[in-house]
Amino acid sequence: MTVSLIGFAILFVIAFLGFPLGFAMFVVGGVGFALLRGTGPAMEMVVQQTMDVALNTNFAVLPMFLLMGAFVFRAALSDDLYEAADAWLGHHRGGLAMATIAASGGFAAVSGSSLATVATMAKVAIPSMRKYNYSDSLAAGTIAAGGTLGILIPPSAALIIYGILTEEGIAELFAAGIIPGIISVVLYIIVIRIVTHYRPEMGPRGERTGWAERFKKLYRVWGIVLLFLMILGGISFGVFTPNEAGGIGTIGALLFALMRRRMTWTVLFESLVEAAQTTAMVFMIAIGALVLNNFVALAGISSGVINWIDSLNFTPFTVLLIILAFYIVLGTVIEGLAMIFLTVPIFVPVIEALGFDLVWFGIVLVMVVEISLITPPIGLNVFIMKSMMPDVPLNVIFKGIAPFFCADIIRLALVVFFPILALWLPQTVYQHF
């Protein structure tokens, strides 16, 4: 176990020096395995892990959903979502911020990416909020927090990766993420309501939209609803597998883009390149994490952690809280997907040994990863917001995020103390089908 701890220390040093995390895990894992077993076995292990990832058909679902998200973005469905939410909520105090959260939830339901959700909603929502003199902190905080919904509301790339690593059903994980995702949207809107109640100047009222126009704009989001229901319904009722759902969703998004005359050969090429680049990044992290995890398993850290926990005589729930606290701290320095690849092989055996449901833990883990996207100093969503609002200081953005961080902690506590919030839907659906 000491050897693996030294390896992790070296990994963090390399990562802080700016070395890409996927390559850092690859190097540390390969060298560590070679020191314990020899160069020959280490080379064989590295080659085998690389081939396993490249030839694993389960990973095919990931680039499909990433490409679907790229098509959805270019079909301008995000604009329709925001306009519909604005029509219904914009006339309230803080209404444009509420509309941003609602639109982020809708976009997350067909993009599966937090970073895509932040970048897209920033382009759509910032001009409107600045037009009505919203404070920069509330505007930036709302978009950064709303973006985190992209990795919880299915289809979610994070849930797909967790399902592949733990061999839990992706369909069950998708179903389990729906209610916590809805809770997130509701809590964020409540936060905006509270903030603008005490500081009305931060979120002035927008223009009131007539009822006829509201329903007209609501009708325009039928594409999002259809894609979401088609993907989730098809998976849940066994019409097609998650892999097939990725392909069907991609074709559906492409058809919408064509119908809206948003698809050209240039746009198609850009979408393919974007999805390929993101897939390559995720695959590199996956290969590096699997190589590192082989070294960790050989060094005995998982069994060592379990034995150490047993020696403490803590209750299972106390151990869970310690693990979650560790994740929140780790999330301040490591990107979310990398954190999942890196820690799942270590902590999932512990969680399983303690008797917790792994589908439920997957949702809890993704929620903790969400929190890491808006916490300093890494906070990827924050830095995306900084790039979209270069004139706004980072401390102002983090100030705007603080109330949403509190909402995240409340939501995490709800799902931790009441697991049925995540498990009711998958248990209900798969009990009858």
C-alpha positions in Angstrom: 0.0 0.0 0.0 2.9 2.3 0.7 4.2 1.9 -2.9 0.8 3.0 -4.3 0.6 6.0 -2.0 4.0 7.1 -3.2 2.7 6.6 -6.8 -0.3 8.9 -6.1 2.0 11.5 -4.6 4.1 11.5 -7.8 1.0 11.6 -9.9 -0.2 14.8 -8.2 3.2 16.4 -8.6 3.2 15.6 -12.3 -0.3 16.8 -12.7 0.4 20.1 -11.0 3.3 20.6 -13.3 0.9 20.8 -16.1 1.3 17.3 -17.5 -2.1 16.0 -19.0 -3.8 13.9 -16.3 -4.4 11.0 -18.7 -0.7 10.7 -19.6 0.3 11.3 -16.0 -1.8 8.3 -14.8 -0.5 6.2 -17.7 3.1 6.9 -16.9 2.8 6.5 -13.1 0.8 3.3 -13.5 3.1 1.8 -16.1 6.3 2.6 -14.2 4.8 1.5 -10.9 3.7 -1.8 -12.3 7.1 -2.3 -13.9 8.8 -1.7 -10.6 6.6 -4.4 -8.9 6.5 -7.0 -11.6 9.1 -6.2 -14.2 9.2 -4.4 -17.5 7.9 -7.3 -19.6 4.7 -7.8 -17.7 4.2 -4.0 -17.5 4.4 -3.7 -21.2 1.9 -6.5 -21.7 -0.5 -4.9 -19.2 -0.3 -1.5 -20.9 -0.9 -3.0 -24.4 -3.8 -5.1 -23.1 -5.5 -2.2 -21.3 -5.2 0.0 -24.4 -6.7 -2.6 -26.6 -9.5 -3.3 -24.1 -10.6 0.3 -24.2 -10.2 0.6 -27.9 -12.2 -2.6 -28.6 -14.8 -2.3 -25.8 -18.1 -1.9 -27.6 -19.7 -0.4 -24.4 -17.6 2.7 -25.0 -19.3 3.2 -28.4 -22.2 4.8 -26.6 -20.0 7.7 -25.5 -19.0 9.3 -28.8 -22.6 8.8 -30.1 -24.0 10.9 -27.3 -21.2 13.5 -27.6 -22.0 13.8 -31.3 -25.7 14.1 -30.5 -24.9 17.0 -28.2 -22.9 18.7 -31.0 -25.8 18.4 -33.4 -28.3 19.7 -30.8 -26.1 22.7 -30.2 -25.9 23.5 -33.9 -29.6 22.9 -34.4 -30.1 25.9 -32.1 -32.5 24.0 -29.9 -30.9 25.7 -27.0 -32.2 29.1 -28.2 -35.8 27.7 -28.4 -35.4 26.3 -24.8 -34.3 29.6 -23.4 -36.9 31.6 -25.2 -39.7 29.3 -24.0 -38.4 29.4 -20.4 -38.0 33.2 -20.6 -41.6 33.5 -21.9 -42.9 31.7 -18.8 -40.5 32.9 -16.1 -38.8 36.1 -17.4 -41.4 38.5 -15.9 -40.6 37.3 -12.3 -37.9 38.9 -10.2 -34.8 36.9 -11.2 -36.9 35.4 -14.0 -34.1 35.4 -16.6 -31.9 33.5 -14.2 -34.7 31.0 -13.5 -35.2 30.6 -17.3 -31.5 29.9 -17.7 -31.7 27.1 -15.1 -34.8 25.6 -16.8 -33.2 25.8 -20.2 -29.9 24.3 -18.9 -31.9 21.3 -17.5 -33.6 20.9 -20.9 -30.4 21.1 -22.8 -28.6 18.8 -20.4 -31.3 16.2 -21.2 -30.1 15.9 -24.7 -26.4 16.9 -24.5 -25.0 14.8 -21.6 -22.1 17.3 -21.1 -21.6 19.9 -18.4 -19.1 21.9 -20.4 -21.3 22.0 -23.5 -24.2 23.1 -21.4 -22.2 26.0 -19.8 -20.7 27.2 -23.1 -24.1 27.0 -24.9 -26.2 28.7 -22.2 -23.6 31.4 -21.7 -23.9 32.4 -25.4 -27.7 32.4 -25.1 -28.4 33.9 -21.7 -25.6 36.5 -21.0 -26.9 39.1 -23.6 -30.4 39.0 -22.2 -29.4 39.2 -18.6 -27.0 42.1 -19.3 -29.8 43.8 -21.2 -31.9 43.8 -18.1 -29.0 44.8 -15.8 -28.6 41.6 -14.0 -25.6 41.5 -11.7 -22.6 39.8 -13.2 -22.3 37.5 -10.1 -25.8 36.2 -10.4 -25.6 35.8 -14.2 -22.3 33.9 -14.1 -23.2 31.9 -11.0 -26.5 30.8 -12.6 -24.9 29.7 -15.8 -22.0 27.9 -14.1 -24.3 26.1 -11.7 -26.9 25.3 -14.4 -24.1 23.7 -16.5 -23.5 21.1 -13.8 -26.9 19.6 -14.7 -25.3 18.2 -17.9 -23.6 15.3 -16.1 -26.6 14.3 -13.9 -29.7 14.5 -16.1 -29.6 11.6 -18.5 -28.1 10.9 -21.0 -25.0 11.6 -19.0 -21.4 10.8 -20.0 -20.4 10.5 -16.4 -23.1 8.0 -15.7 -22.1 6.0 -18.8 -18.5 5.9 -17.6 -19.5 4.9 -14.1 -21.8 2.1 -15.5 -19.0 0.8 -17.7 -16.5 0.7 -14.9 -18.8 -0.9 -12.3 -20.8 -3.0 -14.8 -24.0 -1.5 -13.5 -26.9 -1.1 -15.9 -26.7 2.2 -17.8 -30.5 2.2 -18.2 -30.9 2.0 -14.4 -28.4 4.7 -13.8 -30.2 7.0 -16.3 -33.5 6.4 -14.6 -31.9 7.0 -11.2 -30.6 10.4 -12.3 -34.0 11.9 -13.3 -35.5 12.7 -9.9 -32.2 14.1 -8.4 -31.9 16.2 -11.6 -35.4 17.6 -11.2 -34.6 18.3 -7.5 -31.5 20.2 -8.7 -33.5 22.4 -11.0 -36.1 23.2 -8.3 -33.4 24.0 -5.7 -31.5 26.3 -8.0 -34.7 28.2 -8.9 -35.5 28.5 -5.1 -32.0 29.9 -4.6 -32.5 32.5 -7.3 -35.9 33.4 -5.7 -34.3 33.9 -2.3 -31.4 35.9 -3.6 -33.5 38.3 -5.6 -36.0 38.6 -2.8 -33.4 40.1 -0.5 -31.4 41.8 -3.3 -34.0 42.7 -6.0 -31.5 44.8 -7.9 -29.5 41.7 -8.8 -32.3 40.3 -10.9 -34.8 42.8 -12.2 -38.0 41.7 -13.8 -38.2 41.2 -17.5 -41.0 41.8 -19.9 -44.3 39.9 -19.5 -45.2 37.6 -22.4 -48.8 37.0 -23.5 -50.3 33.6 -23.1 -50.6 32.9 -26.8 -46.9 33.7 -27.3 -46.0 31.5 -24.3 -47.7 28.5 -25.8 -46.3 29.2 -29.2 -42.7 29.2 -27.8 -43.4 26.2 -25.7 -44.5 24.3 -28.8 -41.1 25.0 -30.4 -39.3 22.8 -27.9 -41.1 19.7 -28.9 -37.8 18.5 -30.5 -36.0 18.4 -27.1 -39.0 16.6 -25.5 -39.2 14.1 -28.3 -35.4 13.3 -28.2 -35.5 12.9 -24.4 -38.5 10.6 -24.3 -37.3 8.6 -27.3 -33.9 7.9 -25.7 -35.0 7.3 -22.1 -38.3 5.6 -23.0 -36.6 3.3 -25.6 -33.9 2.3 -23.1 -36.3 1.9 -20.1 -38.8 -0.3 -22.0 -36.2 -2.4 -23.7 -36.9 -1.2 -27.2 -33.1 -0.7 -27.8 -29.9 -0.8 -25.8 -28.0 2.3 -24.6 -25.5 1.9 -27.5 -28.4 1.8 -30.0 -30.0 4.8 -28.2 -26.9 6.8 -28.8 -27.0 6.1 -32.5 -30.8 6.8 -32.7 -30.4 10.0 -30.7 -27.6 11.2 -32.9 -29.7 10.5 -36.1 -32.7 12.3 -34.5 -30.5 15.4 -33.6 -29.1 15.4 -37.2 -32.6 15.3 -38.6 -33.6 18.3 -36.5 -30.6 20.2 -37.6 -31.4 19.4 -41.2 -35.1 20.4 -40.8 -34.0 23.7 -39.3 -31.6 24.3 -42.2 -28.7 24.5 -39.7 -26.7 21.6 -41.1 -24.1 22.2 -43.8 -21.0 20.2 -44.8 -18.9 22.6 -42.7 -21.1 22.2 -39.7 -21.2 18.5 -40.1 -17.4 18.4 -40.2 -17.0 20.6 -37.2 -19.5 18.5 -35.2 -17.6 15.3 -36.1 -14.2 16.9 -35.1 -15.6 18.2 -31.8 -17.0 14.8 -30.9 -13.8 13.0 -31.9 -11.6 15.4 -29.9 -13.7 15.0 -26.8 -13.8 11.2 -27.2 -10.1 11.0 -27.7 -9.6 13.0 -24.5 -11.9 10.8 -22.5 -10.3 7.6 -23.9 -6.8 8.8 -23.0 -8.0 9.4 -19.5 -9.7 6.0 -19.5 -6.6 4.2 -20.6 -4.4 6.1 -18.2 -6.8 5.4 -15.3 -7.0 1.7 -16.1 -3.2 1.3 -16.3 -2.9 3.2 -12.9 -5.7 1.0 -11.4 -3.8 -2.1 -12.3 -0.8 -0.8 -10.4 -3.0 0.2 -7.5 -4.6 -3.2 -7.4 -1.2 -4.9 -7.5 0.0 -2.7 -4.7 -3.0 -3.6 -2.6 -4.5 -0.2 -1.9 -8.2 -1.3 -2.2 -7.7 -4.1 0.3 -5.6 -1.9 2.5 -8.3 0.8 2.6 -10.9 -1.8 3.5 -8.7 -3.2 6.3 -7.9 0.2 7.6 -11.6 1.1 7.7 -12.4 -2.1 9.5 -9.8 -1.3 12.1 -11.5 2.1 12.8 -14.8 0.4 13.8 -16.7 3.2 12.1 -20.3 2.7 11.1 -20.9 2.3 7.3 -22.6 5.6 7.1 -19.7 7.4 8.8 -17.3 5.8 6.3 -19.6 7.0 3.4 -19.5 10.5 4.7 -15.7 10.4 4.9 -15.5 9.2 1.3 -17.8 11.9 0.1 -15.7 14.6 2.0 -12.6 13.2 0.3 -14.3 13.5 -3.1 -15.3 17.1 -2.4 -11.7 18.0 -1.5 -10.2 16.0 -4.4 -12.6 17.7 -6.8 -10.9 21.0 -6.1 -7.8 19.8 -7.9 -8.9 17.1 -10.3 -11.3 17.3 -13.3 -14.6 15.4 -12.8 -14.4 12.5 -15.4 -10.8 11.9 -14.4 -11.8 11.7 -10.8 -14.4 9.0 -11.7 -11.9 6.9 -13.6 -9.3 7.3 -10.9 -11.3 6.6 -7.8 -14.2 4.2 -8.7 -11.9 1.1 -8.7 -10.7 2.1 -5.3 -13.9 3.1 -3.5 -16.6 1.0 -5.2 -15.3 -2.2 -3.6 -15.4 -0.4 -0.2 -19.0 0.9 -0.9 -20.1 -2.6 -2.0 -18.5 -4.2 1.1 -20.4 -1.8 3.3 -23.7 -2.9 1.8 -24.7 0.3 -0.2 -26.5 0.1 -3.5 -24.1 0.8 -6.4 -26.7 2.5 -8.6 -27.5 4.9 -5.8 -23.8 5.5 -5.1 -23.3 6.3 -8.8 -25.8 9.1 -8.5 -24.2 10.4 -5.3 -20.8 10.2 -6.9 -21.9 12.2 -10.0 -23.5 14.8 -7.7 -20.2 15.2 -5.9 -18.4 15.5 -9.2 -20.9 18.2 -10.1 -19.9 20.1 -7.0 -16.3 19.9 -8.1 -17.1 21.7 -11.4 -17.9 24.9 -9.5 -15.4 24.8 -6.6 -12.0 26.6 -6.6 -9.3 26.4 -7.7 -10.1 24.1 -10.7 -13.8 24.6 -11.2 -13.9 24.0 -14.9 -17.3 25.6 -15.3 -16.0 28.7 -13.6 -13.2 29.0 -16.0 -15.5 28.6 -19.0 -17.6 31.4 -17.6 -14.4 33.5 -17.2 -13.6 32.9 -20.9 -17.2 34.0 -21.8 -17.2 37.0 -19.5 -13.5 38.1 -19.5 -14.4 41.5 -17.9 -15.8 39.8 -14.8 -13.2 38.9 -12.0 -13.0 35.3 -10.8 -13.9 36.3 -7.3 -17.2 37.8 -8.5 -18.1 34.6 -10.4 -17.3 32.5 -7.3 -19.4 34.9 -5.2 -22.3 34.2 -7.5 -21.8 30.5 -7.3 -21.8 30.4 -3.4 -25.6 30.1 -3.0 -25.8 27.4 -5.6 -23.1 25.5 -3.8 -25.2 25.5 -0.7 -28.1 24.1 -2.8 -25.8 21.4 -4.0 -25.0 20.4 -0.5 -28.7 20.3 0.5 -29.5 18.1 -2.6 -26.5 15.8 -1.8 -27.8 15.4 1.8 -31.3 14.6 0.6 -30.2 11.8 -1.7 -27.7 10.5 0.8 -30.2 10.4 3.7 -33.1 9.3 1.4 -31.8 6.9 -1.2 -35.3 6.2 -2.4 -35.1 9.6 -4.3 -32.6 8.0 -6.7 -33.8 4.4 -6.5 -37.6 4.7 -6.7 -37.8 5.3 -10.5 -35.4 2.5 -11.6 -37.0 0.1 -9.1 -40.5 1.0 -10.3 -39.7 0.8 -14.0 -37.8 -2.4 -13.9 -40.1 -4.1 -11.5 -42.9 -3.9 -14.2 -40.8 -4.2 -17.3 
